[in-house]
Amino acid sequence: MIGVFQSVEEYRGYVAFIGRFRFAMDRVMHNVIWPRDWSWRPQAVYDSIAQDASDLGIRLTDAHTSIAPFDNHSALLGALYVLEGSTLGARVLKSRAAALGMTDSFGARHLAVMTRDISHWQSFLRQLDDAEDFDIECADRAANAVFDLALRCVETERVAVS
């Protein structure tokens, strides 16, 4: 539903969606009080999405939707599982975007950032494995909240051309 694009116009719709979604999530992640013992942090990608949108003549819009802050380690890990897991799917999206003429320096910067280093995903998994007092149900609720936010962002408006 999200990464299926076979034309530049469909890709523009994807960039508009991912911009709304990552703006909301990067805003939440910016306000997280990170556990002191965590050496790992997620990658923010909104700025590179904004550059891609500019390349494609898209005006990014706020989804005017929000998500509750992740107030414990389990919830934070559940949310991050979704965000960081998207880097795996970004590898497929990057090749689809390349077929449309998108590159690491035009239109697909965010995909380049997300796929640059697989060790980032592996570092997150180590952080997840090392979590103490992990509450899987709490993590599951947070992960589902992130997916719900993504769906709301997809359903928001279509591409706004500047």
ZAKOLPA-68575 format. One line per 3 residues: number of its first residue (from 1); their letters; for each residue x, y, z of N, C-alpha, C, O, CB. Coordinates in nm, 4 decimals. Each point is the difference from the previous one (the first is absolute). Glycine has a CB too. Example, Ala and Ser with C-alpha at 12.3 -4.5 7.8 and 13.67 -1.06 7.14 Angstrom:
1	AS	1.3190,-0.5690,0.7800,-0.0890,0.1190,0.0000,0.0900,0.1200,0.0000,0.1036,-0.0019,0.0665,-0.2928,-0.1154,0.0581; 0.1542,0.2223,-0.1966,0.0820,0.1190,0.0060,-0.0770,0.1090,0.0730,0.0509,0.1108,0.0169,0.0675,-0.1736,-0.2314
END
This chain:
1	MIG	0.0818,-0.1187,0.0000,-0.0818,0.1187,0.0000,0.0867,0.1259,0.0000,-0.0396,0.1025,-0.0554,-0.1404,-0.2290,0.1754; 0.2973,0.1192,-0.0586,0.0808,0.1193,0.0179,0.1096,0.0115,-0.1049,0.0217,0.1086,-0.0539,-0.0705,-0.1195,0.2965; 0.1171,-0.0960,-0.2724,0.1160,0.0090,-0.0871,-0.0223,-0.0492,-0.1407,0.0952,-0.0370,-0.0687,0.0373,0.0115,0.2681
4	VFQ	-0.2567,0.0245,-0.2435,-0.0274,-0.0445,-0.1359,-0.0116,0.1246,-0.0881,-0.0993,0.0726,0.0047,-0.0198,-0.2851,0.0767; 0.2213,0.2346,-0.1601,-0.0037,0.1115,-0.0940,0.0663,-0.0450,-0.1289,0.1084,-0.0582,-0.0005,-0.1042,0.2300,0.1878; -0.0731,-0.1427,-0.2960,0.0508,-0.0394,-0.1316,0.0165,0.1191,-0.0928,0.0374,-0.0152,-0.1163,-0.1466,-0.2057,0.1454
7	SVE	0.0811,0.3392,0.0229,0.0162,0.1213,-0.0793,0.0545,0.1087,0.0919,-0.0046,-0.0124,0.1224,-0.1854,-0.0522,-0.2807; 0.2414,0.1705,0.0981,0.0506,0.1121,0.0789,-0.1138,0.0614,0.0813,0.0210,0.0402,0.1145,0.1583,0.0051,-0.2874; -0.2985,-0.0376,0.1159,-0.1138,0.0570,0.0735,-0.0331,-0.0844,0.1232,-0.0268,0.0550,0.1068,-0.0637,0.0398,-0.3219
10	EYR	0.0920,-0.2261,0.2016,-0.0247,-0.0870,0.1166,0.1127,0.0144,0.1020,-0.0246,-0.0039,0.1205,-0.1016,-0.1589,-0.2665; 0.2485,0.1791,0.0988,0.1131,0.0196,0.0902,-0.0166,0.1326,0.0759,0.0293,0.0076,0.1193,0.1216,-0.1420,-0.2742; -0.1970,0.2365,0.0865,-0.0252,0.1278,0.0651,-0.1021,-0.0168,0.1131,0.0144,0.0599,0.1066,0.0380,0.0608,-0.3224
13	GYV	-0.1550,-0.2021,0.1920,-0.0974,-0.0278,0.1056,0.0638,-0.0695,0.1185,-0.0321,0.0298,0.1150,-0.1452,-0.0449,-0.2873; 0.2683,-0.0782,0.1442,0.0732,-0.0684,0.1072,0.0827,0.1002,0.0804,-0.0022,-0.0029,0.1230,0.0111,-0.2078,-0.2616; 0.0641,0.2996,0.0701,0.0839,0.0983,0.0701,-0.0866,0.0921,0.0860,0.0386,0.0346,0.1117,0.1308,-0.0433,-0.2991
16	AFI	-0.2853,0.0483,0.1365,-0.0912,0.0835,0.0786,-0.0452,-0.0736,0.1256,-0.0025,0.0578,0.1086,-0.0745,0.0570,-0.3186; 0.0415,-0.2422,0.1952,-0.0412,-0.0792,0.1155,0.1136,-0.0141,0.1006,-0.0179,0.0270,0.1188,-0.1434,-0.1509,-0.2639; 0.2779,0.0817,0.0975,0.1109,-0.0278,0.0923,0.0444,0.1286,0.0683,0.0469,-0.0024,0.1138,0.0279,-0.1914,-0.2568
19	GRF	-0.0896,0.3059,0.0734,0.0311,0.1285,0.0624,-0.0934,0.0310,0.1160,0.0445,0.0417,0.1069,0.0415,0.0385,-0.3257; -0.2156,-0.1007,0.1975,-0.0962,0.0229,0.1095,0.0286,-0.0921,0.1170,0.0009,0.0430,0.1154,-0.1740,0.0280,-0.2812; 0.1962,-0.1972,0.1357,0.0221,-0.0993,0.1053,0.1287,0.0271,0.0769,-0.0008,0.0027,0.1231,-0.1239,-0.1698,-0.2598
22	RFA	0.2348,0.1872,0.0656,0.1279,0.0177,0.0698,0.0082,0.1346,0.0701,0.0698,0.0124,0.1006,0.0379,-0.1608,-0.2684; -0.1782,0.2506,0.1167,-0.0028,0.1261,0.0721,-0.0624,-0.0220,0.1377,0.0528,0.0463,0.1011,-0.0687,0.0832,-0.3184; -0.0961,-0.2000,0.2201,-0.0669,-0.0286,0.1274,0.0880,-0.0854,0.0908,0.0134,0.0291,0.1188,-0.2352,-0.0144,-0.2343
25	MDR	0.2812,-0.1190,0.0604,0.0810,-0.0904,0.0837,0.1320,0.0640,0.0420,0.0419,-0.0161,0.1146,-0.1459,-0.1784,-0.2315; 0.1698,0.2662,0.0275,0.1258,0.0650,0.0389,-0.0254,0.1049,0.1077,0.0839,0.0212,0.0876,0.0096,-0.0612,-0.3180; -0.2102,0.1062,0.2239,-0.0370,0.0981,0.1039,-0.0137,-0.0706,0.1353,0.0487,0.0502,0.1014,-0.1686,0.0934,-0.2738
28	VMH	0.0543,-0.2588,0.1741,-0.0144,-0.0753,0.1245,0.1370,-0.0473,0.0497,0.0315,0.0133,0.1182,-0.2632,-0.0866,-0.1882; 0.3120,0.0185,-0.0198,0.1308,-0.0528,0.0394,0.0934,0.1106,0.0487,0.0859,-0.0237,0.0849,-0.1151,-0.1611,-0.2505; 0.0127,0.3038,0.1125,0.0824,0.1130,0.0432,-0.0246,0.0316,0.1476,0.0902,0.0460,0.0700,-0.0947,0.0466,-0.3041
31	NVI	-0.1177,-0.1174,0.2807,-0.0370,0.0326,0.1379,0.0182,-0.1153,0.0982,-0.0315,0.0137,0.1182,-0.1289,0.1466,-0.2125; 0.2102,-0.2723,0.0469,0.0212,-0.1150,0.0881,0.1151,0.0289,0.0963,0.1029,0.0557,-0.0383,-0.1888,-0.2127,-0.1408; 0.0663,0.1185,0.3023,0.1103,0.0029,0.0965,0.0638,-0.1378,-0.0067,-0.0548,-0.0984,0.0497,-0.0583,0.2722,0.1051
34	WPR	0.2298,-0.1784,-0.2171,0.0656,-0.1279,-0.0273,0.0627,-0.0579,0.1261,0.0618,0.0720,0.0784,-0.0179,0.0029,-0.3128; -0.0602,-0.2046,0.2533,0.0656,-0.0648,0.1138,0.1515,0.0228,-0.0060,0.0616,-0.0115,-0.1060,-0.2448,-0.1631,0.1139; 0.2404,0.2061,0.1049,0.1436,0.0303,0.0046,0.0873,-0.1158,-0.0437,0.1092,0.0207,-0.0529,-0.1576,0.1359,0.2352
37	DWS	0.0016,-0.2770,-0.1610,0.0842,-0.1159,-0.0328,-0.0149,-0.0458,-0.1455,0.0590,-0.1007,-0.0391,-0.0777,0.0313,0.2771; -0.0581,0.1408,-0.3168,-0.0152,-0.0357,-0.1414,0.1085,0.0687,-0.0811,0.0132,0.1223,0.0047,-0.2623,-0.1518,0.0235; 0.3250,-0.0466,-0.1008,0.1023,0.0586,-0.0873,-0.0564,0.0228,-0.1413,0.0619,0.0681,-0.0818,0.1198,-0.1828,0.2172
40	WRP	-0.2965,0.0587,-0.1622,-0.0602,0.0031,-0.1329,-0.1061,0.1108,-0.0085,-0.0716,0.0248,0.0969,0.1152,-0.2728,-0.1224; -0.0534,0.3135,-0.0892,-0.1054,0.0983,-0.0280,-0.0504,-0.0217,-0.1420,0.0771,-0.0410,-0.0867,0.0255,0.2093,0.2475; -0.2305,-0.1415,-0.1863,-0.0532,-0.0156,-0.1361,0.0493,0.1109,-0.0914,0.0441,0.1054,0.0459,-0.2466,-0.2176,0.0475
43	QAV	0.1946,0.0871,-0.2212,0.0361,0.1004,-0.0985,-0.1227,0.0835,-0.0337,-0.1067,-0.0541,-0.0291,0.2880,-0.0949,-0.0643; -0.1659,0.2788,0.0973,-0.1071,0.0888,-0.0460,0.0132,0.0107,-0.1515,0.1105,0.0185,-0.0511,-0.1161,0.1135,0.2718; -0.1044,-0.1432,-0.2921,0.0058,0.0050,-0.1461,-0.0856,0.1104,-0.0600,-0.0021,0.0169,-0.1220,0.0450,-0.2590,0.1252
46	YDS	-0.1130,0.3172,0.0800,-0.0924,0.0997,-0.0548,0.0710,0.1027,-0.0874,-0.0521,0.0364,-0.1054,-0.0919,-0.0683,0.3055; 0.2597,0.0791,-0.1598,0.0691,0.1028,-0.0789,0.0326,-0.0495,-0.1410,-0.0131,0.0749,-0.0968,0.1095,0.0180,0.3087; -0.0542,-0.2188,-0.2234,0.0294,-0.0531,-0.1336,-0.1291,-0.0205,-0.0801,0.0006,0.0144,-0.1223,0.2062,-0.1273,0.2132
49	IAQ	-0.3157,0.0801,-0.0243,-0.1291,-0.0099,-0.0694,-0.0418,0.1373,-0.0506,-0.0506,0.0124,-0.1115,-0.0169,-0.2084,0.2557; 0.0883,0.2986,-0.0633,-0.0350,0.1359,-0.0420,0.0797,0.0406,-0.1236,-0.0541,0.0660,-0.0888,-0.0008,-0.0067,0.3267; 0.1816,-0.0970,-0.2453,0.0805,0.0291,-0.1194,-0.0554,-0.0752,-0.1212,-0.0093,0.0556,-0.1094,0.2133,-0.0186,0.2542
52	DAS	-0.2406,-0.1635,-0.1242,-0.0585,-0.0789,-0.1094,-0.1297,0.0634,-0.0482,-0.0246,0.0085,-0.1203,0.1286,-0.2173,0.2138; -0.1864,0.2530,-0.0002,-0.1264,0.0644,-0.0365,0.0261,0.1254,-0.0829,-0.0698,0.0262,-0.0980,-0.0378,-0.1162,0.3073; 0.2067,0.1655,-0.1702,0.0356,0.1196,-0.0762,0.0426,-0.0368,-0.1423,-0.0394,0.0658,-0.0963,0.1096,0.0483,0.3096
55	DLG	0.0104,-0.2196,-0.2258,0.0408,-0.0472,-0.1331,-0.1208,-0.0302,-0.0874,0.0007,0.0271,-0.1201,0.2080,-0.1218,0.2194; -0.3121,0.0384,-0.0384,-0.1160,-0.0487,-0.0731,-0.1139,0.1023,-0.0091,-0.1064,-0.0293,-0.0544,0.1698,-0.1985,0.1284; -0.0400,0.3475,-0.0205,-0.1024,0.1038,-0.0057,-0.1178,-0.0262,0.0908,-0.1128,0.0385,-0.0307,0.1820,0.0027,-0.1992
58	IRL	-0.0433,-0.1067,0.3419,-0.1064,-0.0334,0.0952,0.0116,0.0913,0.1210,0.1089,0.0203,0.0537,-0.1130,-0.2615,-0.1317; -0.1072,0.2950,0.1195,-0.0059,0.0751,0.1257,-0.0453,-0.0983,0.1072,-0.1129,-0.0490,-0.0039,0.0605,0.2726,-0.1130; 0.1387,-0.2517,0.2106,-0.0367,-0.0930,0.1073,-0.0965,0.0685,0.0946,0.0119,0.1191,0.0290,0.2101,-0.2372,-0.0469
61	TDA	-0.3164,0.0414,0.0647,-0.0997,0.0516,0.0928,0.0018,-0.0826,0.1269,0.0349,-0.1180,-0.0008,-0.1772,0.2000,-0.1895; 0.1041,-0.0180,0.2988,-0.0110,-0.0687,0.1280,-0.1273,-0.0841,-0.0034,-0.1029,0.0441,-0.0513,0.2286,0.1415,0.1749; -0.1183,-0.3039,-0.0702,-0.1170,-0.0883,0.0021,-0.1024,0.0449,0.1029,-0.1113,-0.0524,0.0040,0.2561,-0.1358,-0.0781
64	HTS	-0.1079,0.2852,0.1577,-0.0886,0.0459,0.1073,-0.0510,-0.1178,0.0822,-0.1163,-0.0059,0.0399,0.0488,0.2030,-0.1801; 0.1568,-0.2880,0.1631,-0.0314,-0.1149,0.0827,0.1186,-0.0226,0.0913,0.1124,0.0385,-0.0324,-0.2626,-0.1428,-0.1448; 0.1264,0.0443,0.2873,0.1093,-0.0177,0.0949,-0.0055,-0.1388,0.0601,-0.0919,-0.0784,-0.0239,0.0919,0.3234,0.0742
67	IAP	0.1000,-0.2711,0.0267,0.0122,-0.1280,0.0666,0.0475,0.0286,0.1415,0.0774,0.0931,0.0227,-0.0270,-0.2183,-0.2403; -0.0960,0.0464,0.3112,0.0395,0.0200,0.1397,0.1505,-0.0229,0.0146,0.0579,-0.0829,-0.0702,-0.2877,0.0103,0.1500; 0.2913,0.1455,0.0102,0.1431,-0.0228,0.0225,0.0230,-0.1408,0.0563,-0.0876,-0.0583,0.0638,0.1226,0.3061,-0.0234
70	FDN	0.0809,-0.2985,-0.0651,0.0361,-0.1337,0.0479,0.0701,0.0175,0.1332,0.1178,0.0353,0.0066,-0.0968,-0.1298,-0.2429; -0.0965,0.0687,0.3427,0.0466,0.0369,0.1331,0.0703,-0.1101,0.0774,0.0302,0.0175,0.1181,-0.2142,0.1395,-0.1168; 0.2105,-0.2689,-0.0648,0.0810,-0.1022,0.0666,0.0830,-0.0731,-0.1058,-0.0250,0.0120,-0.1199,-0.1483,-0.0396,0.3057
73	HSA	0.2709,-0.0472,-0.1394,0.0945,-0.0649,-0.0922,-0.0682,-0.0979,-0.0943,0.0350,-0.0067,-0.1179,0.1405,0.0320,0.2905; -0.2713,-0.1004,-0.1231,-0.0661,-0.0998,-0.0840,-0.0793,0.0666,-0.1121,0.0049,-0.0439,-0.1149,-0.0181,-0.1110,0.3118; -0.0594,0.2607,-0.1630,-0.0766,0.0722,-0.1021,0.0939,0.0630,-0.1019,-0.0261,-0.0050,-0.1202,-0.1567,0.0503,0.2869
76	LLG	0.2904,0.0130,-0.1197,0.0968,0.0616,-0.0902,0.0598,-0.1036,-0.0947,0.0133,0.0255,-0.1197,0.0379,0.1470,0.2943; -0.0155,-0.2878,-0.1220,0.0563,-0.1059,-0.0843,-0.1026,-0.0510,-0.1013,0.0358,-0.0311,-0.1136,0.1170,-0.0340,0.3017; -0.2782,0.0562,-0.1484,-0.1040,-0.0424,-0.0939,-0.0157,0.0982,-0.1150,-0.0128,-0.0407,-0.1155,-0.1043,-0.0734,0.3028
79	ALY	0.1180,0.2428,-0.1563,-0.0116,0.1027,-0.1042,0.1226,-0.0014,-0.0905,-0.0114,0.0103,-0.1221,-0.1290,0.1308,0.2757; 0.2556,-0.1538,-0.0933,0.1238,-0.0003,-0.0780,0.0117,-0.1239,-0.0877,0.0623,0.0047,-0.1060,0.0461,0.1280,0.2863; -0.1670,-0.2419,-0.1375,0.0015,-0.1220,-0.0813,-0.0661,0.0268,-0.1354,0.0478,-0.0461,-0.1036,-0.0541,-0.0969,0.3128
82	VLE	-0.1023,0.2169,-0.2068,-0.0695,0.0330,-0.1248,0.0853,0.0950,-0.0840,0.0212,-0.0232,-0.1190,-0.2450,-0.0084,0.2323; 0.2719,0.1377,-0.0510,0.0791,0.0991,-0.0748,0.1278,-0.0601,-0.0564,0.0311,0.0182,-0.1177,-0.1243,0.1604,0.2635; 0.1656,-0.2488,-0.0635,0.1270,-0.0569,-0.0453,-0.0222,-0.1175,-0.0944,0.0800,-0.0234,-0.0906,0.0260,0.0963,0.3047
85	GST	-0.2144,-0.1464,-0.1931,-0.0321,-0.1108,-0.0901,-0.0293,0.0492,-0.1409,0.0177,-0.0734,-0.0973,-0.1077,-0.0543,0.2913; 0.0452,0.2519,-0.2043,-0.0285,0.0541,-0.1324,0.1274,0.0144,-0.0831,-0.0075,0.0109,-0.1223,-0.1900,0.1098,0.2177; 0.3122,-0.1206,-0.0319,0.1250,0.0084,-0.0767,0.0206,-0.1252,-0.0846,0.0651,0.0051,-0.1044,0.0343,0.1402,0.2834
88	LGA	-0.1540,-0.2559,-0.1347,0.0122,-0.1231,-0.0787,-0.0843,0.0111,-0.1272,0.0446,-0.0375,-0.1084,-0.0041,-0.0972,0.3194; -0.1613,0.1858,-0.1968,-0.0856,0.0205,-0.1162,0.0522,0.1094,-0.0923,-0.0275,-0.0005,-0.1200,-0.1645,-0.0750,0.2569; 0.2668,0.1681,-0.0807,0.0545,0.1098,-0.0807,0.0955,-0.0512,-0.1062,0.0181,0.0654,-0.1028,-0.0422,0.0870,0.2980
91	RVL	0.0849,-0.2664,-0.1732,0.0910,-0.0564,-0.1004,-0.0771,-0.0345,-0.1280,0.0484,0.0237,-0.1106,0.1001,-0.1157,0.2944; -0.2666,0.0370,-0.1678,-0.0847,-0.0319,-0.1156,-0.0485,0.1294,-0.0656,0.0020,0.0131,-0.1224,-0.0747,-0.2309,0.2308; 0.0293,0.3130,-0.0257,-0.0502,0.1264,-0.0528,0.1086,0.0759,-0.0758,-0.0281,0.0660,-0.1000,-0.1353,-0.0555,0.2891
94	KSR	0.2852,-0.0199,-0.1422,0.1098,0.0707,-0.0663,0.0184,-0.0497,-0.1437,0.0213,0.0797,-0.0913,0.0912,-0.0479,0.3144; -0.1208,-0.1626,-0.2423,0.0157,-0.0520,-0.1371,-0.1195,0.0392,-0.0870,0.0170,0.0269,-0.1189,0.1184,-0.2202,0.2077; -0.2558,0.1969,-0.0314,-0.1180,0.0439,-0.0761,0.0135,0.1476,-0.0383,-0.0328,0.0395,-0.1119,-0.1106,-0.2096,0.2326
97	AAA	0.1922,0.2507,-0.0261,0.0175,0.1429,-0.0273,0.1074,0.0217,-0.1058,-0.0135,0.0879,-0.0851,-0.0575,-0.0338,0.3198; 0.1775,-0.1335,-0.2297,0.1076,0.0123,-0.0994,-0.0526,-0.0270,-0.1409,0.0432,0.0628,-0.0967,0.1248,-0.1330,0.2706; -0.2613,-0.0233,-0.1839,-0.0582,-0.0311,-0.1310,-0.0782,0.1189,-0.0562,-0.0243,0.0074,-0.1205,0.0109,-0.2490,0.1871
100	LGM	-0.0259,0.3343,0.0210,-0.0724,0.1211,-0.0421,0.0937,0.1196,-0.0169,-0.0446,0.1113,-0.0278,-0.1584,-0.1966,0.1464; 0.3340,0.0612,-0.1013,0.0974,0.1075,-0.0168,0.0372,0.0729,0.1278,0.0698,0.1013,-0.0043,-0.1590,-0.0765,-0.2202; 0.0431,-0.0755,0.3384,0.0335,0.0629,0.1275,0.1369,-0.0498,0.0465,0.0332,-0.1173,-0.0169,-0.2792,0.1371,0.0778
103	TDS	0.3250,0.0707,-0.0023,0.1361,-0.0347,0.0414,0.0261,0.0445,0.1432,-0.0851,0.0606,0.0652,0.1620,-0.0416,-0.3030; 0.0425,-0.0507,0.2843,0.0416,0.0411,0.1343,0.0121,0.1518,0.0127,0.0046,0.0528,0.1111,0.1162,-0.2699,-0.0881; -0.1157,0.2871,-0.1359,0.0126,0.1455,0.0041,-0.1189,0.0717,-0.0655,0.0005,0.1225,-0.0125,0.2471,-0.1523,0.0095
106	FGA	-0.3480,-0.0458,-0.0381,-0.1216,0.0600,-0.0559,-0.1190,-0.0921,0.0229,-0.0083,-0.1084,-0.0576,0.1445,0.2293,-0.1163; -0.2271,-0.0766,0.2582,-0.1268,-0.0697,0.0168,-0.0003,-0.1202,0.0919,-0.1060,-0.0397,0.0482,0.0601,0.1175,-0.2689; 0.1621,-0.1372,0.2464,0.0036,-0.1206,0.0845,0.1074,0.0102,0.1086,0.0564,-0.1008,0.0424,-0.1385,-0.0340,-0.2375
109	RHL	0.1094,0.2568,0.2391,0.0999,0.0189,0.1063,-0.0387,-0.0771,0.1265,0.0839,-0.0646,0.0628,-0.0292,0.2917,-0.1567; -0.1829,-0.2192,0.1301,-0.0429,-0.0661,0.1236,0.0210,-0.1508,-0.0083,0.0334,-0.0634,0.1001,-0.2020,0.2453,-0.0628; 0.1495,-0.2393,-0.1543,0.0237,-0.1437,-0.0154,0.1492,-0.0308,0.0099,0.0386,-0.1046,0.0523,-0.2439,0.0852,-0.1970
112	AVM	0.2884,0.1092,0.0954,0.1448,-0.0182,0.0136,0.0407,0.0038,0.1472,0.0815,-0.0810,0.0444,-0.0460,0.1859,-0.2710; -0.0922,-0.0110,0.3018,0.0300,0.0095,0.1432,-0.0457,-0.1274,0.0715,0.0728,-0.0557,0.0821,-0.0956,0.3081,-0.0911; -0.0975,-0.2971,-0.0229,-0.0558,-0.1164,0.0691,0.0727,-0.1300,-0.0319,0.0009,-0.0923,0.0815,-0.2187,0.2075,-0.0847
115	TRD	0.2786,-0.1230,-0.1145,0.0633,-0.1260,-0.0417,0.1521,0.0038,0.0084,0.0663,-0.0988,-0.0316,-0.2595,0.0615,-0.1181; 0.2478,0.1479,0.1911,0.1448,0.0196,-0.0011,0.0747,-0.1044,0.0822,0.1057,-0.0473,-0.0418,-0.1473,0.2891,0.0113; -0.0118,-0.2781,0.1460,0.0782,-0.0826,0.0913,-0.0907,-0.0999,0.0720,-0.0730,0.0368,0.0920,0.2386,0.1513,-0.0618
118	ISH	-0.1605,-0.3139,-0.0725,-0.0824,-0.1052,0.0621,0.0391,-0.0235,0.1458,-0.0787,-0.0547,0.0773,0.0526,-0.0530,-0.3021; 0.1463,0.1483,0.2626,0.0424,-0.0203,0.1385,-0.0850,0.0829,0.0964,-0.0061,-0.0312,0.1189,0.2395,-0.0157,-0.1992; -0.2986,0.1516,0.0308,-0.0878,0.0796,0.0858,-0.1166,-0.0859,0.0496,-0.0354,0.0047,0.1178,0.0993,0.2057,-0.2435
121	WQS	-0.1229,-0.2885,0.0355,-0.1077,-0.0937,0.0368,0.0524,-0.1035,0.0988,-0.0668,-0.0311,0.0987,-0.0434,0.0640,-0.3235; 0.2279,-0.0857,0.1992,0.0592,-0.1007,0.0881,0.0282,0.0584,0.1387,-0.0169,-0.0686,0.1008,0.1186,-0.0452,-0.3012; -0.0593,0.2389,0.2055,0.0223,0.0662,0.1294,-0.1319,0.0146,0.0756,-0.0050,-0.0190,0.1215,0.2026,0.1434,-0.2174
124	FLR	-0.3039,-0.0906,0.0235,-0.1310,0.0094,0.0649,-0.0417,-0.1355,0.0561,-0.0494,-0.0080,0.1125,-0.0151,0.1952,-0.2678; 0.0840,-0.2937,0.0779,-0.0374,-0.1333,0.0489,0.0783,-0.0381,0.1253,-0.0540,-0.0647,0.0897,-0.0015,-0.0021,-0.3242; 0.1817,0.1062,0.2411,0.0779,-0.0251,0.1227,-0.0601,0.0780,0.1164,-0.0096,-0.0513,0.1115,0.2194,0.0126,-0.2477
127	QLD	-0.2501,0.1628,0.1099,-0.0635,0.0811,0.1042,-0.1288,-0.0677,0.0477,-0.0283,-0.0031,0.1198,0.1269,0.2140,-0.2202; -0.1744,-0.2637,0.0082,-0.1237,-0.0704,0.0329,0.0290,-0.1268,0.0804,-0.0669,-0.0283,0.0994,-0.0393,0.1201,-0.3080; 0.2057,-0.1669,0.1649,0.0367,-0.1228,0.0712,0.0493,0.0277,0.1426,-0.0211,-0.0813,0.0900,0.0794,-0.0210,-0.3103
130	DAE	0.0063,0.2155,0.2402,0.0572,0.0337,0.1307,-0.0998,0.0670,0.0938,0.0329,0.0282,0.1153,0.1859,-0.0051,-0.2276; -0.3394,0.0025,0.0645,-0.0991,0.0709,0.0817,-0.0363,-0.0809,0.1233,-0.0275,-0.1198,-0.0074,-0.0623,0.2309,-0.1979; 0.0904,-0.0433,0.3174,-0.0394,-0.0640,0.1262,-0.1463,0.0321,0.0277,-0.0497,0.1059,-0.0383,0.2867,-0.0904,0.1294
133	DFD	-0.3048,-0.1074,-0.0248,-0.1412,0.0182,0.0351,-0.0841,0.0384,-0.1216,-0.0838,0.0899,0.0072,0.1539,-0.0215,0.2226; -0.0474,-0.1364,-0.3396,-0.0699,0.0290,-0.1248,-0.1429,-0.0526,0.0072,-0.0224,-0.1169,0.0313,0.2397,0.1075,-0.1588; -0.3130,0.0959,0.0987,-0.1426,-0.0337,0.0006,-0.0470,-0.0091,-0.1454,-0.0232,0.1020,-0.0649,-0.0141,0.0140,0.2909
136	IEC	0.0236,-0.2376,-0.2760,-0.0346,-0.0217,-0.1406,-0.1361,0.0586,-0.0354,-0.0182,0.0503,-0.1109,0.1558,-0.2573,0.1145; -0.2335,0.2015,0.0884,-0.1323,0.0550,-0.0294,0.0041,0.1519,-0.0130,-0.0679,0.0574,-0.0852,-0.0353,-0.2494,0.2070; 0.1812,0.2553,-0.0391,0.0168,0.1454,-0.0090,0.0688,0.0359,-0.1321,-0.0405,0.0945,-0.0677,0.0541,-0.0765,0.3210
139	ADR	0.0895,-0.0929,-0.2894,0.0710,0.0228,-0.1262,-0.0939,-0.0213,-0.1181,0.0045,0.0750,-0.0974,0.2119,-0.1472,0.2040; -0.3009,-0.0290,-0.0983,-0.0957,-0.0291,-0.1060,-0.0997,0.1150,-0.0172,-0.0300,0.0393,-0.1128,0.0552,-0.2850,0.1600; -0.0760,0.2990,0.0620,-0.0941,0.1135,-0.0074,0.0673,0.1208,-0.0658,-0.0606,0.0680,-0.0828,-0.0583,-0.1507,0.2907
142	AAN	0.2427,0.1083,-0.1711,0.0720,0.1139,-0.0584,0.0245,-0.0224,-0.1488,-0.0189,0.0916,-0.0801,0.1286,-0.0465,0.3018; -0.0682,-0.1648,-0.2594,0.0235,-0.0305,-0.1416,-0.1290,0.0175,-0.0797,0.0018,0.0568,-0.1092,0.1817,-0.2185,0.1720; -0.2935,0.1140,-0.0096,-0.1286,0.0155,-0.0682,-0.0409,0.1465,-0.0098,-0.0605,0.0405,-0.0992,-0.0070,-0.2663,0.1818
145	AVF	0.0997,0.3054,0.0185,-0.0306,0.1433,-0.0053,0.0784,0.0676,-0.1128,-0.0519,0.0891,-0.0673,0.0057,-0.0894,0.3156; 0.1712,-0.0422,-0.2687,0.0805,0.0565,-0.1087,-0.0589,-0.0411,-0.1352,-0.0100,0.0821,-0.0911,0.2171,-0.0875,0.2375; -0.2458,-0.1205,-0.1592,-0.0647,-0.0442,-0.1244,-0.1298,0.0762,-0.0241,-0.0286,0.0391,-0.1131,0.1304,-0.2668,0.1416
148	DLA	-0.1804,0.2491,0.0763,-0.1249,0.0758,-0.0143,0.0277,0.1425,-0.0467,-0.0723,0.0535,-0.0840,-0.0325,-0.1936,0.2638; 0.2097,0.2012,-0.1250,0.0375,0.1340,-0.0436,0.0370,-0.0014,-0.1479,-0.0396,0.0892,-0.0749,0.1197,-0.0339,0.3072; -0.0049,-0.1554,-0.2742,0.0374,-0.0104,-0.1414,-0.1243,-0.0097,-0.0876,-0.0074,0.0651,-0.1042,0.2228,-0.1776,0.1684
151	LRC	-0.3119,0.0331,-0.0236,-0.1236,-0.0119,-0.0780,-0.0757,0.1318,-0.0061,-0.0539,0.0356,-0.1048,0.0399,-0.2756,0.1702; 0.0092,0.3125,0.0451,-0.0666,0.1305,-0.0005,0.0723,0.0966,-0.0940,-0.0635,0.0814,-0.0671,-0.0145,-0.1193,0.3040; 0.2108,0.0283,-0.2414,0.0772,0.0867,-0.0900,-0.0250,-0.0355,-0.1463,-0.0044,0.0888,-0.0852,0.1794,-0.0637,0.2628
154	VET	-0.1912,-0.1533,-0.2074,-0.0320,-0.0424,-0.1367,-0.1360,0.0544,-0.0395,-0.0193,0.0454,-0.1128,0.1575,-0.2543,0.1398; -0.2333,0.2043,0.0670,-0.1367,0.0392,-0.0305,-0.0210,0.1513,0.0005,-0.1054,0.0480,-0.0418,0.0331,-0.2629,0.1393; 0.1715,0.2902,-0.0506,-0.0138,0.1464,0.0079,-0.0190,0.0538,-0.1397,-0.0798,-0.0568,-0.0745,0.2229,0.0692,0.2822
157	ERV	-0.0781,0.0889,-0.2467,-0.0200,0.0567,-0.1325,0.0951,-0.0623,-0.1011,0.0969,-0.0667,0.0361,-0.1732,0.2802,0.0686; 0.0474,-0.1912,-0.2280,0.0886,-0.0446,-0.1076,0.1062,0.1050,-0.0248,0.0059,0.1004,0.0709,-0.1915,-0.2337,-0.1757; 0.2658,0.1121,0.0092,0.1146,0.0863,-0.0281,-0.0439,0.1440,-0.0239,-0.0917,0.0268,-0.0776,0.2129,-0.2228,-0.0198
160	AVS	-0.0535,0.2881,0.1660,-0.0216,0.1430,-0.0247,0.1193,0.0492,-0.0810,0.1142,-0.0084,0.0450,-0.2497,0.0412,0.1713; 0.1089,0.0176,-0.3338,0.1071,0.0455,-0.0889,0.0206,0.1493,0.0223,-0.0955,0.0776,0.0017,0.0414,-0.2572,-0.1743; 0.1804,0.2185,0.1895,0.0287,0.1434,0.0194,0.0315,0.0668,-0.1309,0.0266,0.1201,-0.0032,0.0581,-0.1669,0.2310
END
